[in-house]
Amino acid sequence: MSYELVRFYAAEIVSALEIMHSKYIIHRDLKPENILISENWHLKLIDFGDAVKLTDQKSGGTMEDEDGDEREE
């Protein structure tokens, strides 16, 4: 793989994670098997079975997932 292609795919992963984190979604099973290349050569993240959607509880720096478990920000 060329250096430019590696940079492109690394940027695609970072971009996907930034979008997910901006929506308070944490993908807790990120590994090569869960990253696919689409027909137009862009990356797609799959397998959100272990993902968590955090909800802001305005509790001074902590977040809770939907099960009520607290997470540090």
Predicted model as a PDB file, atoms N, CA, C, CB and O in Angstrom, pLDDT in the B-factor column:
MODEL        1                                                                  
ATOM      1  N   MET A   1       0.842  -1.182   0.000  1.00 88.00           N  
ATOM      2  CA  MET A   1       0.000   0.000   0.000  1.00 88.00           C  
ATOM      3  C   MET A   1       0.883   1.240   0.000  1.00 88.00           C  
ATOM      4  CB  MET A   1      -0.956   0.001   1.216  1.00 88.00           C  
ATOM      5  O   MET A   1       1.909   1.280   0.678  1.00 88.00           O  
ATOM      6  N   SER A   2       0.487   2.232  -0.750  1.00 96.00           N  
ATOM      7  CA  SER A   2       1.256   3.475  -0.769  1.00 96.00           C  
ATOM      8  C   SER A   2       0.982   4.282   0.500  1.00 96.00           C  
ATOM      9  CB  SER A   2       0.913   4.311  -2.028  1.00 96.00           C  
ATOM     10  O   SER A   2      -0.031   4.094   1.173  1.00 96.00           O  
ATOM     11  N   TYR A   3       1.904   5.175   0.803  1.00 97.00           N  
ATOM     12  CA  TYR A   3       1.766   6.028   1.975  1.00 97.00           C  
ATOM     13  C   TYR A   3       0.504   6.883   1.876  1.00 97.00           C  
ATOM     14  CB  TYR A   3       3.004   6.921   2.135  1.00 97.00           C  
ATOM     15  O   TYR A   3      -0.183   7.089   2.877  1.00 97.00           O  
ATOM     16  N   GLU A   4       0.195   7.377   0.687  1.00 97.00           N  
ATOM     17  CA  GLU A   4      -1.002   8.211   0.495  1.00 97.00           C  
ATOM     18  C   GLU A   4      -2.280   7.418   0.761  1.00 97.00           C  
ATOM     19  CB  GLU A   4      -1.030   8.786  -0.932  1.00 97.00           C  
ATOM     20  O   GLU A   4      -3.232   7.942   1.340  1.00 97.00           O  
ATOM     21  N   LEU A   5      -2.298   6.162   0.339  1.00 95.00           N  
ATOM     22  CA  LEU A   5      -3.481   5.328   0.569  1.00 95.00           C  
ATOM     23  C   LEU A   5      -3.659   5.021   2.059  1.00 95.00           C  
ATOM     24  CB  LEU A   5      -3.375   4.018  -0.230  1.00 95.00           C  
ATOM     25  O   LEU A   5      -4.779   5.020   2.570  1.00 95.00           O  
ATOM     26  N   VAL A   6      -2.550   4.763   2.746  1.00 96.00           N  
ATOM     27  CA  VAL A   6      -2.616   4.522   4.190  1.00 96.00           C  
ATOM     28  C   VAL A   6      -3.134   5.768   4.898  1.00 96.00           C  
ATOM     29  CB  VAL A   6      -1.225   4.119   4.750  1.00 96.00           C  
ATOM     30  O   VAL A   6      -3.975   5.661   5.790  1.00 96.00           O  
ATOM     31  N   ARG A   7      -2.651   6.944   4.519  1.00 97.00           N  
ATOM     32  CA  ARG A   7      -3.133   8.195   5.119  1.00 97.00           C  
ATOM     33  C   ARG A   7      -4.620   8.390   4.852  1.00 97.00           C  
ATOM     34  CB  ARG A   7      -2.340   9.394   4.575  1.00 97.00           C  
ATOM     35  O   ARG A   7      -5.352   8.826   5.741  1.00 97.00           O  
ATOM     36  N   PHE A   8      -5.077   8.074   3.643  1.00 96.00           N  
ATOM     37  CA  PHE A   8      -6.491   8.221   3.294  1.00 96.00           C  
ATOM     38  C   PHE A   8      -7.358   7.337   4.184  1.00 96.00           C  
ATOM     39  CB  PHE A   8      -6.722   7.872   1.811  1.00 96.00           C  
ATOM     40  O   PHE A   8      -8.355   7.803   4.737  1.00 96.00           O  
ATOM     41  N   TYR A   9      -6.986   6.062   4.329  1.00 96.00           N  
ATOM     42  CA  TYR A   9      -7.795   5.148   5.136  1.00 96.00           C  
ATOM     43  C   TYR A   9      -7.712   5.473   6.623  1.00 96.00           C  
ATOM     44  CB  TYR A   9      -7.354   3.713   4.899  1.00 96.00           C  
ATOM     45  O   TYR A   9      -8.696   5.307   7.345  1.00 96.00           O  
ATOM     46  N   ALA A  10      -6.572   5.927   7.085  1.00 96.00           N  
ATOM     47  CA  ALA A  10      -6.469   6.353   8.488  1.00 96.00           C  
ATOM     48  C   ALA A  10      -7.386   7.548   8.735  1.00 96.00           C  
ATOM     49  CB  ALA A  10      -4.998   6.714   8.853  1.00 96.00           C  
ATOM     50  O   ALA A  10      -8.058   7.615   9.764  1.00 96.00           O  
ATOM     51  N   ALA A  11      -7.416   8.486   7.799  1.00 97.00           N  
ATOM     52  CA  ALA A  11      -8.298   9.658   7.926  1.00 97.00           C  
ATOM     53  C   ALA A  11      -9.765   9.236   7.892  1.00 97.00           C  
ATOM     54  CB  ALA A  11      -8.013  10.677   6.799  1.00 97.00           C  
ATOM     55  O   ALA A  11     -10.588   9.824   8.594  1.00 97.00           O  
ATOM     56  N   GLU A  12     -10.102   8.241   7.099  1.00 97.00           N  
ATOM     57  CA  GLU A  12     -11.484   7.746   7.049  1.00 97.00           C  
ATOM     58  C   GLU A  12     -11.900   7.152   8.399  1.00 97.00           C  
ATOM     59  CB  GLU A  12     -11.637   6.688   5.933  1.00 97.00           C  
ATOM     60  O   GLU A  12     -13.022   7.378   8.852  1.00 97.00           O  
ATOM     61  N   ILE A  13     -11.014   6.404   9.035  1.00 96.00           N  
ATOM     62  CA  ILE A  13     -11.325   5.821  10.341  1.00 96.00           C  
ATOM     63  C   ILE A  13     -11.488   6.916  11.383  1.00 96.00           C  
ATOM     64  CB  ILE A  13     -10.227   4.834  10.773  1.00 96.00           C  
ATOM     65  O   ILE A  13     -12.439   6.894  12.165  1.00 96.00           O  
ATOM     66  N   VAL A  14     -10.569   7.872  11.398  1.00 96.00           N  
ATOM     67  CA  VAL A  14     -10.652   8.976  12.358  1.00 96.00           C  
ATOM     68  C   VAL A  14     -11.929   9.772  12.146  1.00 96.00           C  
ATOM     69  CB  VAL A  14      -9.428   9.897  12.235  1.00 96.00           C  
ATOM     70  O   VAL A  14     -12.592  10.148  13.113  1.00 96.00           O  
ATOM     71  N   SER A  15     -12.277  10.031  10.907  1.00 96.00           N  
ATOM     72  CA  SER A  15     -13.495  10.786  10.597  1.00 96.00           C  
ATOM     73  C   SER A  15     -14.743  10.046  11.091  1.00 96.00           C  
ATOM     74  CB  SER A  15     -13.595  11.039   9.080  1.00 96.00           C  
ATOM     75  O   SER A  15     -15.638  10.657  11.675  1.00 96.00           O  
ATOM     76  N   ALA A  16     -14.800   8.748  10.857  1.00 94.00           N  
ATOM     77  CA  ALA A  16     -15.949   7.954  11.313  1.00 94.00           C  
ATOM     78  C   ALA A  16     -16.055   7.981  12.833  1.00 94.00           C  
ATOM     79  CB  ALA A  16     -15.835   6.499  10.818  1.00 94.00           C  
ATOM     80  O   ALA A  16     -17.151   8.122  13.376  1.00 94.00           O  
ATOM     81  N   LEU A  17     -14.928   7.846  13.521  1.00 94.00           N  
ATOM     82  CA  LEU A  17     -14.946   7.874  14.984  1.00 94.00           C  
ATOM     83  C   LEU A  17     -15.326   9.250  15.516  1.00 94.00           C  
ATOM     84  CB  LEU A  17     -13.586   7.466  15.535  1.00 94.00           C  
ATOM     85  O   LEU A  17     -16.039   9.347  16.515  1.00 94.00           O  
ATOM     86  N   GLU A  18     -14.863  10.312  14.865  1.00 95.00           N  
ATOM     87  CA  GLU A  18     -15.244  11.659  15.294  1.00 95.00           C  
ATOM     88  C   GLU A  18     -16.746  11.871  15.178  1.00 95.00           C  
ATOM     89  CB  GLU A  18     -14.504  12.712  14.468  1.00 95.00           C  
ATOM     90  O   GLU A  18     -17.362  12.450  16.073  1.00 95.00           O  
ATOM     91  N   ILE A  19     -17.337  11.410  14.091  1.00 94.00           N  
ATOM     92  CA  ILE A  19     -18.784  11.551  13.904  1.00 94.00           C  
ATOM     93  C   ILE A  19     -19.530  10.754  14.968  1.00 94.00           C  
ATOM     94  CB  ILE A  19     -19.203  11.082  12.488  1.00 94.00           C  
ATOM     95  O   ILE A  19     -20.483  11.253  15.568  1.00 94.00           O  
ATOM     96  N   MET A  20     -19.098   9.510  15.205  1.00 93.00           N  
ATOM     97  CA  MET A  20     -19.757   8.687  16.218  1.00 93.00           C  
ATOM     98  C   MET A  20     -19.627   9.300  17.599  1.00 93.00           C  
ATOM     99  CB  MET A  20     -19.178   7.283  16.219  1.00 93.00           C  
ATOM    100  O   MET A  20     -20.601   9.333  18.351  1.00 93.00           O  
ATOM    101  N   HIS A  21     -18.444   9.784  17.946  1.00 92.00           N  
ATOM    102  CA  HIS A  21     -18.232  10.359  19.278  1.00 92.00           C  
ATOM    103  C   HIS A  21     -18.991  11.665  19.443  1.00 92.00           C  
ATOM    104  CB  HIS A  21     -16.743  10.589  19.528  1.00 92.00           C  
ATOM    105  O   HIS A  21     -19.413  11.989  20.554  1.00 92.00           O  
ATOM    106  N   SER A  22     -19.177  12.425  18.364  1.00 92.00           N  
ATOM    107  CA  SER A  22     -19.959  13.658  18.464  1.00 92.00           C  
ATOM    108  C   SER A  22     -21.423  13.360  18.773  1.00 92.00           C  
ATOM    109  CB  SER A  22     -19.850  14.465  17.167  1.00 92.00           C  
ATOM    110  O   SER A  22     -22.147  14.218  19.280  1.00 92.00           O  
ATOM    111  N   LYS A  23     -21.852  12.137  18.462  1.00 91.00           N  
ATOM    112  CA  LYS A  23     -23.221  11.694  18.759  1.00 91.00           C  
ATOM    113  C   LYS A  23     -23.259  10.820  20.009  1.00 91.00           C  
ATOM    114  CB  LYS A  23     -23.806  10.924  17.564  1.00 91.00           C  
ATOM    115  O   LYS A  23     -24.264  10.163  20.282  1.00 91.00           O  
ATOM    116  N   TYR A  24     -22.150  10.814  20.774  1.00 91.00           N  
ATOM    117  CA  TYR A  24     -22.014  10.056  22.020  1.00 91.00           C  
ATOM    118  C   TYR A  24     -22.185   8.553  21.817  1.00 91.00           C  
ATOM    119  CB  TYR A  24     -23.025  10.545  23.031  1.00 91.00           C  
ATOM    120  O   TYR A  24     -22.757   7.868  22.665  1.00 91.00           O  
ATOM    121  N   ILE A  25     -21.692   8.048  20.700  1.00 92.00           N  
ATOM    122  CA  ILE A  25     -21.709   6.613  20.436  1.00 92.00           C  
ATOM    123  C   ILE A  25     -20.277   6.102  20.522  1.00 92.00           C  
ATOM    124  CB  ILE A  25     -22.341   6.294  19.036  1.00 92.00           C  
ATOM    125  O   ILE A  25     -19.377   6.636  19.874  1.00 92.00           O  
ATOM    126  N   ILE A  26     -20.075   5.067  21.325  1.00 92.00           N  
ATOM    127  CA  ILE A  26     -18.766   4.468  21.498  1.00 92.00           C  
ATOM    128  C   ILE A  26     -18.789   3.064  20.894  1.00 92.00           C  
ATOM    129  CB  ILE A  26     -18.363   4.428  23.001  1.00 92.00           C  
ATOM    130  O   ILE A  26     -19.568   2.215  21.328  1.00 92.00           O  
ATOM    131  N   HIS A  27     -17.947   2.819  19.905  1.00 92.00           N  
ATOM    132  CA  HIS A  27     -17.830   1.501  19.263  1.00 92.00           C  
ATOM    133  C   HIS A  27     -16.772   0.729  20.042  1.00 92.00           C  
ATOM    134  CB  HIS A  27     -17.448   1.618  17.718  1.00 92.00           C  
ATOM    135  O   HIS A  27     -15.579   0.994  19.892  1.00 92.00           O  
ATOM    136  N   ARG A  28     -17.191  -0.214  20.865  1.00 90.00           N  
ATOM    137  CA  ARG A  28     -16.255  -0.879  21.775  1.00 90.00           C  
ATOM    138  C   ARG A  28     -15.642  -2.152  21.198  1.00 90.00           C  
ATOM    139  CB  ARG A  28     -16.954  -1.209  23.062  1.00 90.00           C  
ATOM    140  O   ARG A  28     -15.062  -2.946  21.938  1.00 90.00           O  
ATOM    141  N   ASP A  29     -15.763  -2.356  19.889  1.00 91.00           N  
ATOM    142  CA  ASP A  29     -15.190  -3.558  19.272  1.00 91.00           C  
ATOM    143  C   ASP A  29     -14.539  -3.200  17.933  1.00 91.00           C  
ATOM    144  CB  ASP A  29     -16.283  -4.646  19.070  1.00 91.00           C  
ATOM    145  O   ASP A  29     -14.768  -3.870  16.925  1.00 91.00           O  
ATOM    146  N   LEU A  30     -13.734  -2.147  17.931  1.00 92.00           N  
ATOM    147  CA  LEU A  30     -13.090  -1.708  16.698  1.00 92.00           C  
ATOM    148  C   LEU A  30     -11.853  -2.566  16.431  1.00 92.00           C  
ATOM    149  CB  LEU A  30     -12.707  -0.206  16.780  1.00 92.00           C  
ATOM    150  O   LEU A  30     -10.904  -2.569  17.215  1.00 92.00           O  
ATOM    151  N   LYS A  31     -11.879  -3.283  15.330  1.00 94.00           N  
ATOM    152  CA  LYS A  31     -10.768  -4.136  14.909  1.00 94.00           C  
ATOM    153  C   LYS A  31     -10.862  -4.277  13.392  1.00 94.00           C  
ATOM    154  CB  LYS A  31     -10.807  -5.549  15.628  1.00 94.00           C  
ATOM    155  O   LYS A  31     -11.900  -3.960  12.812  1.00 94.00           O  
ATOM    156  N   PRO A  32      -9.804  -4.743  12.742  1.00 95.00           N  
ATOM    157  CA  PRO A  32      -9.818  -4.826  11.271  1.00 95.00           C  
ATOM    158  C   PRO A  32     -11.001  -5.602  10.697  1.00 95.00           C  
ATOM    159  CB  PRO A  32      -8.548  -5.463  10.797  1.00 95.00           C  
ATOM    160  O   PRO A  32     -11.485  -5.266   9.616  1.00 95.00           O  
ATOM    161  N   GLU A  33     -11.470  -6.624  11.392  1.00 96.00           N  
ATOM    162  CA  GLU A  33     -12.596  -7.422  10.887  1.00 96.00           C  
ATOM    163  C   GLU A  33     -13.892  -6.622  10.826  1.00 96.00           C  
ATOM    164  CB  GLU A  33     -12.799  -8.649  11.761  1.00 96.00           C  
ATOM    165  O   GLU A  33     -14.820  -7.007  10.116  1.00 96.00           O  
ATOM    166  N   ASN A  34     -13.967  -5.506  11.564  1.00 95.00           N  
ATOM    167  CA  ASN A  34     -15.180  -4.692  11.611  1.00 95.00           C  
ATOM    168  C   ASN A  34     -15.079  -3.437  10.754  1.00 95.00           C  
ATOM    169  CB  ASN A  34     -15.482  -4.306  13.036  1.00 95.00           C  
ATOM    170  O   ASN A  34     -15.860  -2.500  10.918  1.00 95.00           O  
ATOM    171  N   ILE A  35     -14.118  -3.423   9.845  1.00 96.00           N  
ATOM    172  CA  ILE A  35     -13.965  -2.309   8.906  1.00 96.00           C  
ATOM    173  C   ILE A  35     -14.042  -2.886   7.499  1.00 96.00           C  
ATOM    174  CB  ILE A  35     -12.608  -1.534   9.135  1.00 96.00           C  
ATOM    175  O   ILE A  35     -13.232  -3.731   7.118  1.00 96.00           O  
ATOM    176  N   LEU A  36     -15.021  -2.423   6.733  1.00 96.00           N  
ATOM    177  CA  LEU A  36     -15.202  -2.893   5.362  1.00 96.00           C  
ATOM    178  C   LEU A  36     -14.892  -1.767   4.384  1.00 96.00           C  
ATOM    179  CB  LEU A  36     -16.640  -3.418   5.146  1.00 96.00           C  
ATOM    180  O   LEU A  36     -14.955  -0.588   4.733  1.00 96.00           O  
ATOM    181  N   ILE A  37     -14.556  -2.151   3.150  1.00 95.00           N  
ATOM    182  CA  ILE A  37     -14.351  -1.174   2.079  1.00 95.00           C  
ATOM    183  C   ILE A  37     -15.559  -1.258   1.161  1.00 95.00           C  
ATOM    184  CB  ILE A  37     -13.007  -1.437   1.289  1.00 95.00           C  
ATOM    185  O   ILE A  37     -15.901  -2.332   0.667  1.00 95.00           O  
ATOM    186  N   SER A  38     -16.206  -0.111   0.937  1.00 95.00           N  
ATOM    187  CA  SER A  38     -17.412  -0.084   0.101  1.00 95.00           C  
ATOM    188  C   SER A  38     -17.042  -0.160  -1.379  1.00 95.00           C  
ATOM    189  CB  SER A  38     -18.237   1.193   0.378  1.00 95.00           C  
ATOM    190  O   SER A  38     -15.867  -0.150  -1.746  1.00 95.00           O  
ATOM    191  N   GLU A  39     -18.061  -0.235  -2.205  1.00 97.00           N  
ATOM    192  CA  GLU A  39     -17.825  -0.341  -3.645  1.00 97.00           C  
ATOM    193  C   GLU A  39     -17.153   0.897  -4.234  1.00 97.00           C  
ATOM    194  CB  GLU A  39     -19.130  -0.586  -4.356  1.00 97.00           C  
ATOM    195  O   GLU A  39     -16.540   0.820  -5.298  1.00 97.00           O  
ATOM    196  N   ASN A  40     -17.262   2.041  -3.547  1.00 96.00           N  
ATOM    197  CA  ASN A  40     -16.586   3.255  -4.023  1.00 96.00           C  
ATOM    198  C   ASN A  40     -15.327   3.554  -3.207  1.00 96.00           C  
ATOM    199  CB  ASN A  40     -17.543   4.454  -3.961  1.00 96.00           C  
ATOM    200  O   ASN A  40     -14.870   4.695  -3.157  1.00 96.00           O  
ATOM    201  N   TRP A  41     -14.767   2.516  -2.565  1.00 93.00           N  
ATOM    202  CA  TRP A  41     -13.471   2.539  -1.877  1.00 93.00           C  
ATOM    203  C   TRP A  41     -13.441   3.389  -0.608  1.00 93.00           C  
ATOM    204  CB  TRP A  41     -12.428   3.040  -2.815  1.00 93.00           C  
ATOM    205  O   TRP A  41     -12.371   3.840  -0.198  1.00 93.00           O  
ATOM    206  N   HIS A  42     -14.584   3.614   0.014  1.00 95.00           N  
ATOM    207  CA  HIS A  42     -14.630   4.279   1.310  1.00 95.00           C  
ATOM    208  C   HIS A  42     -14.829   3.224   2.388  1.00 95.00           C  
ATOM    209  CB  HIS A  42     -15.762   5.349   1.357  1.00 95.00           C  
ATOM    210  O   HIS A  42     -15.341   2.139   2.113  1.00 95.00           O  
ATOM    211  N   LEU A  43     -14.428   3.540   3.614  1.00 95.00           N  
ATOM    212  CA  LEU A  43     -14.545   2.587   4.712  1.00 95.00           C  
ATOM    213  C   LEU A  43     -15.901   2.683   5.380  1.00 95.00           C  
ATOM    214  CB  LEU A  43     -13.445   2.817   5.734  1.00 95.00           C  
ATOM    215  O   LEU A  43     -16.513   3.750   5.445  1.00 95.00           O  
ATOM    216  N   LYS A  44     -16.356   1.544   5.876  1.00 94.00           N  
ATOM    217  CA  LYS A  44     -17.594   1.469   6.650  1.00 94.00           C  
ATOM    218  C   LYS A  44     -17.315   0.670   7.902  1.00 94.00           C  
ATOM    219  CB  LYS A  44     -18.753   0.828   5.824  1.00 94.00           C  
ATOM    220  O   LYS A  44     -16.684  -0.385   7.847  1.00 94.00           O  
ATOM    221  N   LEU A  45     -17.785   1.175   9.038  1.00 94.00           N  
ATOM    222  CA  LEU A  45     -17.662   0.446  10.298  1.00 94.00           C  
ATOM    223  C   LEU A  45     -18.899  -0.419  10.481  1.00 94.00           C  
ATOM    224  CB  LEU A  45     -17.481   1.420  11.502  1.00 94.00           C  
ATOM    225  O   LEU A  45     -20.018   0.017  10.211  1.00 94.00           O  
ATOM    226  N   ILE A  46     -18.692  -1.650  10.942  1.00 93.00           N  
ATOM    227  CA  ILE A  46     -19.804  -2.574  11.155  1.00 93.00           C  
ATOM    228  C   ILE A  46     -19.725  -3.152  12.559  1.00 93.00           C  
ATOM    229  CB  ILE A  46     -19.793  -3.707  10.100  1.00 93.00           C  
ATOM    230  O   ILE A  46     -18.799  -2.841  13.309  1.00 93.00           O  
ATOM    231  N   ASP A  47     -20.678  -3.979  12.913  1.00 93.00           N  
ATOM    232  CA  ASP A  47     -20.762  -4.715  14.176  1.00 93.00           C  
ATOM    233  C   ASP A  47     -20.851  -3.770  15.371  1.00 93.00           C  
ATOM    234  CB  ASP A  47     -19.552  -5.638  14.333  1.00 93.00           C  
ATOM    235  O   ASP A  47     -19.885  -3.585  16.111  1.00 93.00           O  
ATOM    236  N   PHE A  48     -22.010  -3.188  15.538  1.00 90.00           N  
ATOM    237  CA  PHE A  48     -22.259  -2.283  16.648  1.00 90.00           C  
ATOM    238  C   PHE A  48     -22.912  -3.008  17.822  1.00 90.00           C  
ATOM    239  CB  PHE A  48     -23.136  -1.125  16.194  1.00 90.00           C  
ATOM    240  O   PHE A  48     -23.572  -2.379  18.649  1.00 90.00           O  
ATOM    241  N   GLY A  49     -22.734  -4.317  17.899  1.00 90.00           N  
ATOM    242  CA  GLY A  49     -23.329  -5.097  18.982  1.00 90.00           C  
ATOM    243  C   GLY A  49     -22.830  -4.699  20.362  1.00 90.00           C  
ATOM    244  O   GLY A  49     -23.582  -4.765  21.334  1.00 90.00           O  
ATOM    245  N   ASP A  50     -21.569  -4.286  20.460  1.00 90.00           N  
ATOM    246  CA  ASP A  50     -21.008  -3.864  21.750  1.00 90.00           C  
ATOM    247  C   ASP A  50     -20.979  -2.354  21.895  1.00 90.00           C  
ATOM    248  CB  ASP A  50     -19.606  -4.416  21.919  1.00 90.00           C  
ATOM    249  O   ASP A  50     -20.425  -1.845  22.869  1.00 90.00           O  
ATOM    250  N   ALA A  51     -21.554  -1.631  20.960  1.00 90.00           N  
ATOM    251  CA  ALA A  51     -21.536  -0.165  21.017  1.00 90.00           C  
ATOM    252  C   ALA A  51     -22.414   0.342  22.153  1.00 90.00           C  
ATOM    253  CB  ALA A  51     -22.004   0.436  19.680  1.00 90.00           C  
ATOM    254  O   ALA A  51     -23.376  -0.309  22.560  1.00 90.00           O  
ATOM    255  N   VAL A  52     -22.056   1.519  22.650  1.00 91.00           N  
ATOM    256  CA  VAL A  52     -22.798   2.139  23.742  1.00 91.00           C  
ATOM    257  C   VAL A  52     -23.161   3.552  23.336  1.00 91.00           C  
ATOM    258  CB  VAL A  52     -21.978   2.135  25.062  1.00 91.00           C  
ATOM    259  O   VAL A  52     -22.319   4.287  22.820  1.00 91.00           O  
ATOM    260  N   LYS A  53     -24.407   3.938  23.563  1.00 90.00           N  
ATOM    261  CA  LYS A  53     -24.825   5.325  23.364  1.00 90.00           C  
ATOM    262  C   LYS A  53     -24.881   5.971  24.729  1.00 90.00           C  
ATOM    263  CB  LYS A  53     -26.211   5.425  22.626  1.00 90.00           C  
ATOM    264  O   LYS A  53     -25.677   5.585  25.585  1.00 90.00           O  
ATOM    265  N   LEU A  54     -24.021   6.965  24.924  1.00 88.00           N  
ATOM    266  CA  LEU A  54     -23.965   7.661  26.205  1.00 88.00           C  
ATOM    267  C   LEU A  54     -24.986   8.783  26.229  1.00 88.00           C  
ATOM    268  CB  LEU A  54     -22.553   8.213  26.470  1.00 88.00           C  
ATOM    269  O   LEU A  54     -25.273   9.395  25.200  1.00 88.00           O  
ATOM    270  N   THR A  55     -25.528   9.048  27.397  1.00 79.00           N  
ATOM    271  CA  THR A  55     -26.455  10.163  27.565  1.00 79.00           C  
ATOM    272  C   THR A  55     -25.873  11.124  28.578  1.00 79.00           C  
ATOM    273  CB  THR A  55     -27.861   9.674  28.009  1.00 79.00           C  
ATOM    274  O   THR A  55     -25.395  10.692  29.627  1.00 79.00           O  
ATOM    275  N   ASP A  56     -25.900  12.410  28.296  1.00 65.00           N  
ATOM    276  CA  ASP A  56     -25.342  13.423  29.190  1.00 65.00           C  
ATOM    277  C   ASP A  56     -26.282  13.622  30.365  1.00 65.00           C  
ATOM    278  CB  ASP A  56     -25.107  14.763  28.443  1.00 65.00           C  
ATOM    279  O   ASP A  56     -27.458  13.936  30.184  1.00 65.00           O  
ATOM    280  N   GLN A  57     -25.760  13.440  31.565  1.00 55.00           N  
ATOM    281  CA  GLN A  57     -26.569  13.570  32.770  1.00 55.00           C  
ATOM    282  C   GLN A  57     -26.305  14.884  33.499  1.00 55.00           C  
ATOM    283  CB  GLN A  57     -26.305  12.404  33.699  1.00 55.00           C  
ATOM    284  O   GLN A  57     -26.860  15.113  34.574  1.00 55.00           O  
ATOM    285  N   LYS A  58     -25.459  15.756  32.925  1.00 55.00           N  
ATOM    286  CA  LYS A  58     -25.129  17.054  33.546  1.00 55.00           C  
ATOM    287  C   LYS A  58     -24.666  16.862  34.979  1.00 55.00           C  
ATOM    288  CB  LYS A  58     -26.345  18.003  33.510  1.00 55.00           C  
ATOM    289  O   LYS A  58     -25.066  17.603  35.878  1.00 55.00           O  
ATOM    290  N   SER A  59     -23.814  15.853  35.186  1.00 49.00           N  
ATOM    291  CA  SER A  59     -23.428  15.511  36.556  1.00 49.00           C  
ATOM    292  C   SER A  59     -21.973  15.866  36.856  1.00 49.00           C  
ATOM    293  CB  SER A  59     -23.651  14.031  36.801  1.00 49.00           C  
ATOM    294  O   SER A  59     -21.320  15.187  37.649  1.00 49.00           O  
ATOM    295  N   GLY A  60     -21.474  16.905  36.240  1.00 49.00           N  
ATOM    296  CA  GLY A  60     -20.132  17.353  36.577  1.00 49.00           C  
ATOM    297  C   GLY A  60     -19.027  16.466  36.056  1.00 49.00           C  
ATOM    298  O   GLY A  60     -18.159  16.051  36.823  1.00 49.00           O  
ATOM    299  N   GLY A  61     -19.036  16.162  34.757  1.00 50.00           N  
ATOM    300  CA  GLY A  61     -17.925  15.437  34.174  1.00 50.00           C  
ATOM    301  C   GLY A  61     -18.120  13.949  33.999  1.00 50.00           C  
ATOM    302  O   GLY A  61     -17.186  13.270  33.573  1.00 50.00           O  
ATOM    303  N   THR A  62     -19.281  13.408  34.305  1.00 50.00           N  
ATOM    304  CA  THR A  62     -19.520  11.991  34.074  1.00 50.00           C  
ATOM    305  C   THR A  62     -20.646  11.836  33.063  1.00 50.00           C  
ATOM    306  CB  THR A  62     -19.860  11.260  35.397  1.00 50.00           C  
ATOM    307  O   THR A  62     -21.490  12.715  32.893  1.00 50.00           O  
ATOM    308  N   MET A  63     -20.628  10.702  32.409  1.00 57.00           N  
ATOM    309  CA  MET A  63     -21.682  10.355  31.467  1.00 57.00           C  
ATOM    310  C   MET A  63     -22.219   9.000  31.900  1.00 57.00           C  
ATOM    311  CB  MET A  63     -21.158  10.330  29.975  1.00 57.00           C  
ATOM    312  O   MET A  63     -21.521   8.239  32.571  1.00 57.00           O  
ATOM    313  N   GLU A  64     -23.436   8.697  31.528  1.00 57.00           N  
ATOM    314  CA  GLU A  64     -24.003   7.376  31.785  1.00 57.00           C  
ATOM    315  C   GLU A  64     -24.351   6.733  30.458  1.00 57.00           C  
ATOM    316  CB  GLU A  64     -25.255   7.465  32.703  1.00 57.00           C  
ATOM    317  O   GLU A  64     -24.817   7.401  29.535  1.00 57.00           O  
ATOM    318  N   ASP A  65     -24.119   5.422  30.366  1.00 58.00           N  
ATOM    319  CA  ASP A  65     -24.639   4.736  29.198  1.00 58.00           C  
ATOM    320  C   ASP A  65     -26.108   4.411  29.458  1.00 58.00           C  
ATOM    321  CB  ASP A  65     -23.814   3.444  28.883  1.00 58.00           C  
ATOM    322  O   ASP A  65     -26.633   4.702  30.533  1.00 58.00           O  
ATOM    323  N   GLU A  66     -26.764   3.809  28.475  1.00 57.00           N  
ATOM    324  CA  GLU A  66     -28.201   3.575  28.611  1.00 57.00           C  
ATOM    325  C   GLU A  66     -28.527   2.560  29.694  1.00 57.00           C  
ATOM    326  CB  GLU A  66     -28.774   3.109  27.296  1.00 57.00           C  
ATOM    327  O   GLU A  66     -29.680   2.468  30.118  1.00 57.00           O  
ATOM    328  N   ASP A  67     -27.541   1.795  30.154  1.00 60.00           N  
ATOM    329  CA  ASP A  67     -27.759   0.834  31.241  1.00 60.00           C  
ATOM    330  C   ASP A  67     -27.580   1.470  32.608  1.00 60.00           C  
ATOM    331  CB  ASP A  67     -26.811  -0.341  31.100  1.00 60.00           C  
ATOM    332  O   ASP A  67     -27.813   0.818  33.626  1.00 60.00           O  
ATOM    333  N   GLY A  68     -27.166   2.743  32.649  1.00 59.00           N  
ATOM    334  CA  GLY A  68     -26.981   3.442  33.912  1.00 59.00           C  
ATOM    335  C   GLY A  68     -25.569   3.373  34.455  1.00 59.00           C  
ATOM    336  O   GLY A  68     -25.308   3.875  35.549  1.00 59.00           O  
ATOM    337  N   ASP A  69     -24.642   2.757  33.713  1.00 59.00           N  
ATOM    338  CA  ASP A  69     -23.247   2.693  34.172  1.00 59.00           C  
ATOM    339  C   ASP A  69     -22.583   4.041  33.926  1.00 59.00           C  
ATOM    340  CB  ASP A  69     -22.462   1.549  33.446  1.00 59.00           C  
ATOM    341  O   ASP A  69     -22.676   4.597  32.832  1.00 59.00           O  
ATOM    342  N   GLU A  70     -21.903   4.570  34.964  1.00 56.00           N  
ATOM    343  CA  GLU A  70     -21.229   5.865  34.817  1.00 56.00           C  
ATOM    344  C   GLU A  70     -19.906   5.693  34.102  1.00 56.00           C  
ATOM    345  CB  GLU A  70     -21.007   6.526  36.187  1.00 56.00           C  
ATOM    346  O   GLU A  70     -19.213   4.693  34.291  1.00 56.00           O  
ATOM    347  N   ARG A  71     -19.556   6.675  33.273  1.00 53.00           N  
ATOM    348  CA  ARG A  71     -18.286   6.720  32.556  1.00 53.00           C  
ATOM    349  C   ARG A  71     -17.654   8.080  32.811  1.00 53.00           C  
ATOM    350  CB  ARG A  71     -18.481   6.463  31.020  1.00 53.00           C  
ATOM    351  O   ARG A  71     -18.351   9.093  32.863  1.00 53.00           O  
ATOM    352  N   GLU A  72     -16.345   8.102  32.968  1.00 50.00           N  
ATOM    353  CA  GLU A  72     -15.628   9.375  33.108  1.00 50.00           C  
ATOM    354  C   GLU A  72     -15.433   9.989  31.732  1.00 50.00           C  
ATOM    355  CB  GLU A  72     -14.256   9.175  33.820  1.00 50.00           C  
ATOM    356  O   GLU A  72     -15.144   9.280  30.768  1.00 50.00           O  
ATOM    357  N   GLU A  73     -15.589  11.316  31.635  1.00 47.00           N  
ATOM    358  CA  GLU A  73     -15.343  12.008  30.372  1.00 47.00           C  
ATOM    359  C   GLU A  73     -13.885  12.280  30.203  1.00 47.00           C  
ATOM    360  CB  GLU A  73     -16.123  13.302  30.296  1.00 47.00           C  
ATOM    361  O   GLU A  73     -13.477  12.859  29.196  1.00 47.00           O  
TER     362      GLU A  73                                                      
ENDMDL                                                                          
END                                                                             
